[in-house]
Amino acid sequence: MKNYEIINYGHSLFSIYLMFGWSISQIHCKSLMLLIPIGYLNYLLDDNKCLLTRLEQYYKKQYNIIDEKDFISSKLEKINININKKILDKIIYISLFNSYLISYYRIII
């Protein structure tokens, strides 16, 4: 397994964790309360690119694979779903904000 494939697999797991980690336990809710804002801030400061996406693209360039698509866009294209970048960003923002709110709610109550 090549480096970029390992990063892609880890990115998939991390994305699922960010979306549904709140359902595991209170400890995971607390970690999401920290991870989501940090990840979102990194995403905004890095021109709407995830750190893991940039790392994956870096390793793909070492194998002469040119792929400038975003992580989620490439996953959706594999199942023949094409969404505008702006709409996809809004879906990501809303989904992560929802996960953050659920984590917050589970910690408080």
N, C-alpha and C positions, 0 to 999 in steps of 0.2 A: 504494500500500500504506500502510495507516494505521500509526501508531506501535505500537499494541497488537498488530497482526499481525506486525510486525517483531520485537517482543519475544517473542511466542509462538514464532515460527520459531527465533530465537536460543536460546530456552529449550529447545526440542526438540533442537537440535544440542548444546547444552551438556550436557543430560541423557544423550544418547547417548555423548558424550565421557567423562563421569564413569563410565559403566558399562563402556565398552569401550576407553577411551583407553590402557589398559595394554598392549593388543595392538599398538600402533603402534611404539613404541620405548622405550628406557631413559629418554630425556629426558622423555617423556610420563609414564612411571611416577613419576619424581621430582616432576613438577608435580602429579600426582594425590595424592602423599603430602602435599602442602601444601593443595591445593584441597579435598579431601574432608573433612578435619577442620575447616577454616574454614567450609565450607558447612554442615556438620552442626551446628557450634556456632551459626551464624547461625539455622539452622532451629529449634533448640531454644530459643534466646533470644527468638525472634520468634513464640512460640505456635504452633509447627509450621506456619509459613508461610514459603515461600521468598521471598527478596528479589525475584526476577524475577516471581513470581506477584503479589506486592503491586504492583510497578511496572506490570505488565500491567493489573491491576484499576484502578489509578489512571487510566491512559489510557483505559480503557473508559468510566469515569465521565464523562470529557470529551465522549464521544460519546453519552451517556445510555444506555449499555448496562450493565445491572446483572447481573453474573455473579460470584457469591461462591464458586463451586466451585474446588477445588484444580486445579492444572495436570494432574496425572496422572489424577485422577478424571474430568475433562472429556474427556481423550483416551480413556480406557477406555469412557466412556459413548457415544462416537461409534461404537464397535464393539460396542455392547450388552453390555458387561461391567460389572456393578455389584458393587462390593466395599465392605464395611464400612470406614469411615475408620481404625479401629484396626488392622485387618488390613492395610490398604494401607500404613499407616505402618510396620508391622513388616516388610513386604516391602521397602519402600524402605530401611530400616535394614540389613537383612540383605544386600541387593544392594550397597549402598555399602560395607559392611564387607567383603564378598567382593572387591570391586574394590580396596579398600585393601590387603587381604592379598595379593592377586595382585601388585599393584604392589610391595609390600614384598618379596615373594619374588623377583620378577624383578630387583630392585636388589641384593639380597644374594647371589643365586646367579648 
